[in-house]
Amino acid sequence: NQTRLFFFLQDAIENINPLPQIYTNTSNPEKIYVRVTNKISNCFSITDFNLVVNTLPEASIEFSKNTICTGDEVTIKFSGTPNATINYTNDPNAYDPKIQTVVLDDSGFFKLTMNPTSNTAFILKSATIQDENEIDYCKSTLNTIKIITVNQLPYAFITESTIINSGETAILYIYGTPNSIVTYTINEGQTETIFLN
């Protein structure tokens, strides 16, 4: 690589073989030589800089459970490029959804827990890498959507108490969530099971 650097330096001195407008680096970082010429005097100086190409940050999201019941807790795990800042929203139906931010740790993970009460969609918007001054220098636009489905808790109730005479028949009506299974006891006796239509 020293030979390559020598030729790059010679090219800059001799003002030949300029780099193309679109240049693919051969090492990372790669030293680039620059010739700066005064158009009037034709005097020039040579300087150099290191071309550093950073890979675009990546991010993904997964849930501990994709389907839960109301009141259940779910863990949301963000993963991707270590120390990347992830911008996301989990309120896509709002007129102006609020962008929220998490920063992945040195291992590339961030976790949070929540108890959603309705279906909740997480949309990853972008992943960025920032320098020590918190200025973005690499950014990936994302459009990853994952949904937590929240099933409402089933319910059941019976008709109010009915007064009958001894030997008469009483009809008990049980209502509730369609297609659910209801278990009950009569006078704390044996557990009975019925299926609602």
C-alpha positions in Angstrom: 0.0 0.0 0.0 3.0 2.3 0.5 3.7 2.0 -3.3 0.1 3.0 -4.0 0.4 6.0 -1.7 3.6 7.1 -3.4 1.9 7.1 -6.8 -1.1 9.0 -5.4 1.4 11.6 -4.1 3.3 11.7 -7.4 0.0 12.1 -9.3 -0.9 15.1 -7.1 2.5 16.7 -7.5 2.5 16.2 -11.3 -1.3 17.1 -11.5 -2.2 13.9 -13.4 -4.7 11.1 -13.0 -7.3 13.0 -10.9 -9.7 10.9 -8.9 -13.1 10.5 -10.6 -16.2 12.3 -9.2 -17.5 9.0 -7.8 -14.6 7.3 -6.1 -14.6 3.9 -4.5 -12.1 3.6 -1.7 -9.7 0.6 -1.6 -8.9 0.7 2.1 -10.6 2.2 5.1 -9.4 4.7 6.1 -7.6 5.7 2.9 -5.1 8.6 2.6 -6.0 11.0 -0.2 -3.6 13.6 -1.6 -4.9 17.0 -2.8 -3.1 19.5 -5.0 -4.2 23.1 -4.5 -3.0 25.4 -7.3 -3.1 29.2 -7.6 -4.5 29.9 -11.0 -2.6 33.2 -11.4 0.9 32.2 -10.2 0.6 28.4 -10.8 2.1 27.9 -7.4 0.7 24.8 -5.6 0.8 23.0 -2.4 0.0 19.4 -1.5 -2.1 18.4 1.4 -3.8 15.2 2.4 -6.7 13.8 4.4 -8.0 10.4 5.5 -11.1 9.2 3.7 -13.2 7.3 6.2 -16.3 5.4 5.0 -18.7 4.4 7.7 -21.2 1.7 7.0 -24.9 2.7 7.3 -26.4 1.9 10.7 -28.9 -0.9 10.9 -31.8 -1.5 13.3 -34.6 -4.0 13.9 -37.3 -4.5 16.5 -38.9 -7.6 18.1 -41.4 -8.3 20.9 -41.3 -10.9 23.7 -44.9 -11.7 22.6 -46.6 -10.6 19.4 -50.1 -11.2 20.8 -51.1 -10.4 24.4 -54.2 -9.9 26.5 -55.2 -6.6 28.0 -53.0 -5.9 31.0 -50.2 -8.3 30.0 -46.6 -6.9 29.9 -44.6 -7.1 26.7 -40.9 -6.4 26.2 -39.8 -4.5 23.2 -36.2 -5.2 22.1 -34.4 -2.8 19.7 -31.2 -4.2 18.1 -28.7 -3.0 15.5 -25.5 -1.1 15.1 -23.9 -0.4 18.5 -24.5 3.1 19.9 -26.9 4.0 17.1 -29.8 6.3 17.8 -33.1 4.9 16.7 -36.1 7.1 15.9 -39.5 5.5 16.0 -43.1 6.1 16.7 -45.7 3.8 18.3 -48.8 6.0 17.5 -49.1 5.8 13.8 -52.8 6.7 13.7 -52.2 10.1 15.4 -52.4 13.2 13.1 -48.9 14.2 14.0 -47.2 11.1 15.7 -44.5 12.0 18.2 -41.1 10.6 17.2 -39.4 8.9 20.1 -35.7 8.0 20.4 -33.7 5.3 22.0 -29.9 4.8 21.9 -28.5 1.3 21.5 -25.8 0.2 24.0 -22.3 -0.9 23.2 -23.7 -4.4 22.4 -26.3 -2.9 20.0 -29.4 -3.5 22.2 -32.1 -1.5 24.0 -35.1 -2.9 25.9 -38.3 -1.3 27.2 -41.5 -2.8 28.7 -45.0 -1.7 28.4 -48.6 -2.8 29.0 -50.5 -1.7 25.9 -54.3 -1.7 26.1 -55.0 -1.8 22.3 -53.2 -2.9 19.2 -49.9 -1.0 19.0 -47.8 -0.5 15.9 -44.1 0.3 16.2 -42.6 2.0 13.1 -38.8 2.4 12.9 -38.1 5.7 11.1 -34.3 6.0 11.1 -31.0 4.9 12.6 -28.2 7.3 13.0 -24.6 7.4 14.2 -23.4 10.6 15.9 -20.0 12.0 16.6 -18.8 13.2 20.0 -20.7 16.5 19.4 -24.0 14.6 18.8 -24.0 15.5 15.1 -25.3 12.9 12.7 -22.7 11.6 10.3 -24.4 8.4 9.0 -28.1 7.9 8.7 -30.3 5.1 7.4 -34.0 5.7 6.6 -36.1 2.8 7.8 -39.7 1.8 7.4 -40.0 -1.3 9.6 -43.4 -1.9 11.0 -44.2 -4.4 13.7 -47.6 -4.7 15.5 -48.5 -5.9 19.0 -52.0 -7.4 18.9 -53.9 -6.9 22.1 -56.9 -9.2 22.8 -59.5 -7.8 25.1 -60.2 -9.9 28.2 -63.3 -12.1 27.9 -66.3 -11.3 30.1 -69.4 -13.1 31.2 -72.4 -12.3 33.3 -75.7 -14.0 34.3 -79.3 -12.8 34.6 -80.4 -11.3 37.9 -81.7 -13.5 40.6 -85.1 -15.1 40.0 -87.6 -16.1 42.7 -89.5 -19.3 42.1 -91.6 -21.7 44.1 -90.3 -25.1 45.2 -90.4 -27.5 42.4 -90.5 -24.9 39.6 -87.9 -24.6 36.9 -85.7 -21.6 36.6 -83.9 -20.6 33.5 -80.4 -19.1 33.9 -79.0 -17.0 31.1 -75.2 -16.5 30.7 -74.0 -13.8 28.4 -70.5 -12.8 27.4 -67.7 -12.7 24.9 -68.8 -14.8 21.8 -67.1 -18.2 21.4 -65.6 -18.0 24.9 -65.5 -20.8 27.5 -67.3 -20.0 30.8 -66.7 -22.0 34.0 -69.0 -21.7 37.0 -70.2 -23.5 40.1 -73.6 -23.8 41.7 -73.5 -23.3 45.5 -69.7 -23.9 45.3 -70.3 -27.4 44.0 -68.7 -29.1 41.0 -67.2 -26.8 38.4 -69.3 -26.7 35.2 -68.2 -25.5 31.8 -70.2 -24.1 28.9 -69.3 -22.6 25.6 -70.9 -19.4 24.4 -72.1 -19.2 20.8 
